[in-house]
Amino acid sequence: MGKGDKKTKRGKIVKGTYGKRRQSAKKRKKKSAADTENAAE
């Protein structure tokens, strides 16, 4: 497993693709300030 493996994060980086292991920045949900405060309690 490594650079040639399509199912690993490293393989996705080398290929330049996204998926479950390496999600694109667009898909990622940013935490708001309210979420962060609620999680701390």
RALIN-V520247 format. One line per field, one symbol per residue. phi: phi as a letter, one per 40 degrees, with the letter a starting at -180 (. if undefined). psi: psi as a letter, one per 40 degrees, with the letter a starting at -180 (. if undefined). Layout:
phi: ???
psi: ???
//
This chain:
phi: .icccccbcccccccgbbaccbccccccccccccccccccc
psi: hbdehdeidddddddfiiaddgiidddhhihidddddddd.
//
